[in-house]
Amino acid sequence: MSGVLGTYGYKNYFNNPVSYRQGGITASMPAGSLLGSLASSYIADRLSRKVAIQVASIIWIIGSMLVLSSRVSHRYL
């Protein structure tokens, strides 16, 4: 994240975020990791490790599709 914070594209995309907004943007990744690790242990215990990996793969694919669609739509706007 530190390599991206000073770039023009980042500042332009987020409209030069103030310090508290910048902290929220930076903290969103570890927060998502925490929630994901808590959910994965529950899924693995209740269903199985194989199902937990399948659910994680589906979430990863959906997330990748969202990122791709936002990049493509942003390019044509």
N, C-alpha and C positions, 0 to 999 in steps of 0.2 A: 504494500500500500504506500510505503514511503516514497517509492520511485514515481508514483503516479500523482501524488498530491500537488506537486508544483507545476504540472504540465498545463499548457493553455487549454487543451481539449477538456481536461477534467474540470478546470475552473469555469470554462464556458458552459459545459453541460449542466453543472450544478449551480450556476449563477453566482460564482464567488462565495461559497458557503462561509458563514461565520463560525466561530470556534465551537459552539455547542452543536451546531448541525454537522460540522466536520467530525466531531467526536461520535455522533450517532451513526454517521456513514461508516466510519472506521470500526466501530464496535459491532456493527450488524453481522459481520462474518463470524467472529467468535461466538456471538449469541446464537446464530444459526447452528454452529457446530455443537454447542451445548445441547440445544433442543434435539438435534439429530442423534446425538449419542444417547440421550435419555430414551428417545423413542425406539432406537434400534435395539437396545437391551430388552425393552419390554416386548417388542415384536419377536425377537429371537427366543426369549423365554416362553412366550405364549404359543407361538406357532412352530418355528424351527429356524435354524440358521440359514437354510436354503431359501426359505420364504423371506427372511429379512434381507438377504442379498437381492432377491427379485424385487422387493418393494423399493429398496434403495436405487436399483437400476431404473425403475419406472420413474421415480422422483427425479433422478439425474437427467433422464431423457426429456421429461416435461420442462425442467429448468433450462436445459440447453435449447429447447424449442422456443421458450420465452425470450431468452437472450438473443437468439438468431432473429426472431421476428421483430424485436425492438431495434436491432441494428439495421435490418432491411427497411423497416418503415421509417426510421430516422433518416436514412440516406435519401429517401424519395420525398421527404416533406420539405 
